[in-house]
Amino acid sequence: MYIPQIQLNRLQSLCLPGKVVIILRSNNYFWRTYDQKEIDWVEEREGKLFGYEFKWSEVAKPPKLWLETYPEASFESIHQSNYFPFIT
């Protein structure tokens, strides 16, 4: 798993502070393949992976390789219509 320094965009900056309680109890990663497919935020907690993609105006689909490599992992697109439950 490649874990570079995370550069936050506007929505990520808005969403991530609300995850502090979860962050304290999870390992957190940024996931990217060599061909630049990526997931903005990955939480590993209780032996499970939870992938989140932050988009302001669109719903994102998980990368095919994410689904193939981690079939038991969840994926959620966080956008302006559903971000509030994510941060609270």
N, C-alpha and C positions, 0 to 999 in steps of 0.2 A: 504494500500500500504506500503510495507516494503522499507525503504530508508536507507541503510547502507552507510558507508563511501565508496566513489568510489575509486578504485585502477585502475589507467590507464595503459593499455598496450601500446606498441609502436604505433599502429595505432590510438588508442584513443588520445594519446598525440599529434599526428600529426594533427588529425581532429578537435579536440575541440577548439583550439585557434581561428580558423577561424569563429567559431559560436558566438563570443563575442557579436556582434550586436543583434543577436536573443536572446542570454542568458539574456541580459538586459531587454527584454520584454517578458520573459516567465518564468514559473515555471519549474524546471528541476528535474528529478527523475531517480533513478535506480529501475527497477522492477524485483522482483524475487519471485517465489512461494516457498512453503515449500519443494517441491520436486526438487528444484534447477533449474527450468526452469527460464530463465532470458532474459531481454532486457537491453543492456548496457546503453542506453540513452533515456529518455522519455522527450519530451518537451510538456508542456501544454500552449497553446497560443490561444487566441480568442475563448476559450471554446472548443477547439479540442485537441486531443492527437496525437502526432507524435512519433512513436517508431523507434529507430535506433539500429541496431546490427552491431558491428565493427568486421570484419574478414579480415585478410590479403589475404588469398588465396582461399576463398570459399564463396559462396553465402549462407546466412543463411535464414531459414524459420522461420516465427513467431511461438511462442509457441501456441498450440491449445487453452489453457486457455486465452491467450491474445485476440485471435480472438473472443472467446465466451463472455468474460467479457466486452470487448470494441469493439463491432462490427463496430462502426463508426470511430474508430481510424485507422490511416495509419501505415504502417510498411515499413521500407526500410533497405536493407542490404548494408552497406558501405564496399567496398573492394578496392583493389589496382587498379582496372579498373575504378572505378567511384568515388573515394574520392575527386578528385579535385573540381568538381562543388559543392560538399557538403561544402568545406572549403572556397569557394570564394563567 
